Amino acid sequence: MNASATDLAPHLTPRLEGMSEAKRDVLLRCHDYLMPNRVETWLGAGVPLVIGRREGYRIWDVDGRELLDLHLNGGTYNLGHRHPELVAALREGLETLDVGNHHFPSPVRAELAEKLAALTPGDLHYSVFAPSGSEANDIAIKSVRHATGRRKLVCLDAGFHGCSGLSGAAGKDDTARFFHSDYPDEFTRVPFGDLAAMEKALAGGDVAGVLMETIPATQGFPMPAPDYLPGVKALCERHGALYVADEVQTGLGRTGRLWGVESFGVRPDVLITGKGLSGGLYPVSAVVMSREVGAWLAERGWGYVSTFGGAELGCHLASRVLDLCSREEVLASVRRISDALGKGLEEIRERRPFLRGVRRRGLVMGLETAHPMGGVRLSQALYRNGVWAMFAGFDLSVLQFKPGLLVDEAFCDELLGRLDAALAEIEGGAAS
Ligand SMILES: Cc1ncc(COP(=O)(O)O)c(C=O)c1O
């Protein structure tokens, strides 16, 4: 074991008992050099996970324990870990490509941008590529500000858009305040689902854009009422604000349509995609804008530059990801699996009162529990029963439940069995 690390964190030693030497070493070095608070939090929560092997929708702790992955890093692994077609595409890309030079046009960037224009709703046209969802949100904010000549943004109190400067100021997350990087005069938060509050926030005619997570992930996927998103779009049009759809978690087929907004009949002015666009193999995100919002691209070629934004290997992979996610048989399977899981979850809910409700649109799911900390307790119990699923950071009573797009019935049966066992453990009864 790393002596300096144990000296620094002797209080961790009892929590490391029973682990392999190799795993303890990783935990202590990460505690020492990288993420002391996170390591302590996970150890304290009984989730000492260090991910080793990963394949499809399963991950293995470095000590060998298998877990079904129901977190998928917010959809980064929508298509599974190390999807064979994507690994092959990356290998093929490595034969001729690298990051590329971001100042110049390139065939793979052109292919991805054209594909995004064709596959996104309405008249979205121009793309800007970035290395992360946070940075894509920053670009969207700057673009709607430039397009309208206004500074203010309206965001949801349930929203999360990342941790960079502008995206961090936009979300509910209080870390922007922690870093003295919030801009309260420029970002207004309104309650999710409240059209009257939205109207009030827009009425001054000084708002550049409204940032909307289609179904707010960090809040545990509360479902918008059918008229909510179209209502927000209509208010944007009335008051000259632009509608920005953050589809980082709800895009790429997860709702059973390629984009979540499509299933609500909304045509955004800007759409943001990330996470799963990378295939889980090479970081890339994209902001797709109408010609009007992206007009600055024709004016100021270097208005946004990023060495790694639109890295050619990432674009090459993202094109394959779009091909896979937009296949009708994949989208149909998402809807079919969603219905099957919905039935199974309902059957469990009737027997297990700790599971109070199920939020579901395609494979965007949140499990409501009967306890204020129930999402955390269920996450811990599932971990003990061989599933990794994460509680909702903004509502600890809810568990985010995010099966992959390509799971089959056998995986769902196994998952439901493990969920039932976890709930039985919490309720103190026997699994049936
Ligand atoms: C809805 C949403 N938008 C944006 C982001 C930020 O993406 P990234 O972590 O790639 O910066 C996230 C990350 O969880 C997210 O869930």
The ligand as an ORCA input file, in Angstrom:
! r2SCAN-3c Opt
* xyz 0 1
  C     -28.382     17.908    -19.282
  C     -26.900     18.114    -19.205
  N     -26.357     19.140    -19.851
  C     -25.029     19.365    -19.830
  C     -24.183     18.548    -19.110
  C     -22.706     18.811    -19.085
  O     -22.032     17.900    -19.885
  P     -20.480     17.620    -19.669
  O     -20.313     16.873    -18.384
  O     -20.089     16.816    -20.878
  O     -19.784     18.921    -19.629
  C     -24.713     17.465    -18.408
  C     -23.833     16.584    -17.618
  O     -24.244     15.774    -16.833
  C     -26.113     17.255    -18.444
  O     -26.679     16.239    -17.774
*
